[in-house]
């Protein structure tokens, strides 16, 4: 590669959440995935990199085989390099290491079996990086990973001065890291094509390679982008200009790794892209961060100083949303229980099916939120929790635990003991030491398609109770009012009166602080009851 040529690693990341509606995936295929592949088939000189999550690839294979075959065509040409990743697009850093390795290996094997290539690089879901990742990633053959240039900025490097790739390590396990250009990510495809070329020209000679990979849904699914990208010809003009520019070369990450040495070593802090840090913060801190950014923007070097600000990091969602934390802790407990069962019964097909269900339950989308809903979307939460229930049933079918039984310990990482009591019909965790006399809670998780118990007092909640298979019921007692509010884990149950911001569905108990006075549903509740502050922001979004 000539010194005066700037190599551009351009690519797309395509993913649809586990549990998303079929018509949504079909629309994304029609408006983004298929049109882009059509352009690539028509222009074999264009080279790029693509990542498709495993569940999306399975959907395309079964529901859009023509699009799946188009992808196979451009991969067979050597025109598109495929990236691996967690099969169901989990936040890898929060998974037990065995699940990290298993999910990556499953997607790599799927790509090898259907496209005949072994992926060398990996897409890191939401670019959530933690410094321990080189070990488990390199253990399954991952040679390089992509993160944002913001990760490098938080490590003290100037994002406008970096390019190529760097080497990082943990305990001697090395991994190559490519920085994704935030500037290009914001320009493509929204700005005029010439704006992107001007920026590339400004970096020519300073770095050998620039990287831009972002959501493929930006090319057709995001509002207004189908018209802009395809009908108004932005993508065709973009490809025309790239190919007509003599000092620019479209390449793939593997080509860069094979031809060029690393720029330097780097040690990156825990980070994700800038917006993720803002979303993860609790609301008061988030407002303070926005105020600080606004104040700095008025300074002459405000843009540079803003780059030194950071928000929270991904795990803060587990603190921000207790319901998300409950789901996370259940996932972790199930993973450890499944690993123990597999050790006792290696090769058991029922446990293999349970492991696959567990991996579906690790899909990231319902564990956090951005601007597109995430954990606020009930159908995504149901899909995750149903997958975890399926994994739990699979383990029990093999282990067949002696019941009744009980376990005492900190089941959700809050520093307090819970007691989990199991019978043949139910699992009930209860708080060993309630936090206050006005709070007490329990949850029931039926395992055999039961009808959940109806509370003796029904004024506190107007509940629509339909078919519940499988189902999980949760009830919370309120000693101060002697009322009982019932909520369900079923995908078809609506809690009409409670309007809780995270409707129906954490595995463990949920503390809901109710004020003194009548409960919702009573005659004077409208004037006296208000939801807790941590619920108010989202009631409108989550109301059934």
Buried (B, 14 or more C-beta within 10 A) or exposed (E): BEEEBBBBBBBBBBBBBBBBEEEEBBBBBBBBBBBBBEBBBEBEEBBBBBBBBBBBBBBBBEEBEEBBEBBBBBBEEEBBBBBBBBBBBBBBBBBBEBBBBBBBBBBBBBBBEBBEBEBBBBBBBBBBBBBBBBBBBBBBBBBBBBBBBBBBBBBEBEBBEBBBBBBBBBEEBBBBBBBBBBBBBEBBBBBEBEBBBEBBBEBBEEBBBBBBBBBBBBBBBBEEBBEBBBEEEBBBEBBEBBBEBEEBBBBBBBBBBEEBEBBEEBEBBBBBBBEBBBBBBEEEBBEEBEEEBEEBEEEEEBEBBBBEBBBBBBBBBBEBBBBBBBBBBBBBBBBEBBBEBBEEEEEBEBBEBBBBBBBBBBBBBBBBBEEEBBBBBBBBBBBBBBBBBBBBBBBBEBBEEEBEEEEEEEBBEBEEEBBBBBEEEBBBBBBEEBEEEBBBBBBBBBBEEBEBEEBEBBBBBEBEBEEBEBBBBBBBBBEBBEBBBBBBBBBBBBBBBBBBBBBBBBBBBBBBBBBEBBBBBBEEBEEEBEBEEBBEEBEEEBBE
